[in-house]
Amino acid sequence: MRVVTTGAAGFIGSTLVDRLLREGHHVLAVDDLSTGHVDNLADSASDPGLVFLEGNVIADSTRREMASFQAEVFFHLAAQMNVRHSVADPLRDAHNNVLGCLATLDSARSGKARKFVFASSGGTIYGRAKEFPIAESAQLDPHSPYGASKAAGEMYLRVFRRLYGLQTTALALGNVYGPRQDPYGEAGVVSIFASALLDGRPTTIFGNGETTRDYVYVDDVVEAFLLAAGPAGDGLRLNIGSGQETSVRTLHRMVAAAAGAPDTPTMEPPQAGELERVELDSRAAHRVLGWEPRTDLPEGIGRTVAWLRDRTAVPSIRS
Ligand SMILES: NC(=O)c1ccc[n+]([C@@H]2O[C@H](COP(=O)([O-])OP(=O)(O)OC[C@H]3O[C@@H](n4cnc5c(N)ncnc54)[C@H](O)[C@@H]3O)[C@@H](O)[C@H]2O)c1
């Protein structure tokens, strides 16, 4: 199958591209390298099925290339994914995320693709939910421009499905973690804690440590994208999470244990706009796609810590 993957040099996108190539698909991998790194595609660089295109999905030239690739499926993961950046600069966030989704949808339409799979955000589109775990039927109530941009993207999916018969599925991802997540960014707390603890740097928890998130391992998320590439899930949003909430204090303890470091984070006052709880009900993804998370948190943390350890041991692969 021929596919377009946007955000292909990012954390989740590159893991998806590796898997697609292993399964023999032909991939147009698009990324503007705003936060992604070509190094993330190093394992697949010599694969004859890979075409890498450095470009912004909004640019005319990129849109032309995406449309003319004759892809059956588009996986749209390109986005500005930092909630705090979206609060600081909501126009820039909307430009990248709302127009980026629309431009990619339009390329899929003009290229006559069958299916469009969108990386939405279960951790932000529902805001402060009233019932847990949060089901897809919960009200959309984003508390950040980033969450609003993902909700807007989902609306455009619905419009393109209605107008042009393009099959669409939005995967509302929990807090994805695993190898390749940027340990120096502000998002991705497993990598941030693990990297600091391995280097002997201090770690900080904002708030009382009781805020919870639904952590889901990157390989499980990639599996969901592959399953969503088929006809199942058309017209739906599907939550992709572990179905378990873990407090940040517990997470720190687990990462410290895996890294063999002391569990002594500094506690700081909470940051504005933080949600107290995220726990996603992913039973619809199981029912519709046959998807379920396979990697439990201790195992996933162990793999992430092992990857960071190897990476630190070979500084030349750091970019
Ligand atoms: N990581 C998570 O926990 C999480 C949770 C929910 C949803 N998501 C979504 O999943 C997707 C992938 O996230 P990630 O964690 O891999 O982030 P990432 O920053 O590692 O990857 C995003 C990639 O998109 C590229 N990009 C950004 N804007 C672009 C544009 N306009 N044109 C072309 N390329 C562009 C970046 O260079 C980067 O490589 C994003 O859409 C994100 O919003 C991630």
The ligand as a Gaussian input file, in Angstrom:
#p B3LYP/6-31G(d) Opt

LIG

0 1
 N        3.083000      12.647000      22.262000
 C        1.864000      12.606000      22.793000
 O        1.687000      12.277000      23.970000
 C        0.656000      12.959000      21.957000
 C       -0.616000      12.867000      22.548000
 C       -1.739000      13.180000      21.789000
 C       -1.609000      13.548000      20.461000
 N       -0.362000      13.638000      19.913000
 C       -0.253000      14.060000      18.515000
 O        0.501000      13.087000      17.811000
 C        1.236000      13.728000      16.774000
 C        2.705000      13.376000      16.881000
 O        3.196000      13.825000      18.141000
 P        4.690000      13.569000      18.615000
 O        4.653000      13.381000      20.080000
 O        5.320000      12.550000      17.754000
 O        5.311000      15.008000      18.373000
 P        6.631000      15.439000      17.593000
 O        6.810000      16.906000      17.835000
 O        7.757000      14.522000      17.930000
 O        6.215000      15.190000      16.082000
 C        5.521000      16.134000      15.296000
 C        6.290000      16.246000      13.988000
 O        5.571000      17.087000      13.101000
 C        6.513000      17.934000      12.436000
 N        5.726000      19.107000      12.022000
 C        5.132000      20.019000      12.812000
 N        4.457000      20.905000      12.080000
 C        4.628000      20.542000      10.784000
 C        4.158000      21.067000       9.547000
 N        3.353000      22.141000       9.498000
 N        4.523000      20.450000       8.399000
 C        5.323000      19.367000       8.422000
 N        5.794000      18.818000       9.566000
 C        5.441000      19.404000      10.731000
 C        7.587000      18.210000      13.458000
 O        8.829000      18.581000      12.888000
 C        7.676000      16.859000      14.157000
 O        8.628000      16.009000      13.543000
 C        0.955000      15.230000      16.914000
 O       -0.102000      15.561000      16.031000
 C        0.495000      15.367000      18.347000
 O       -0.349000      16.488000      18.518000
 C        0.777000      13.348000      20.630000

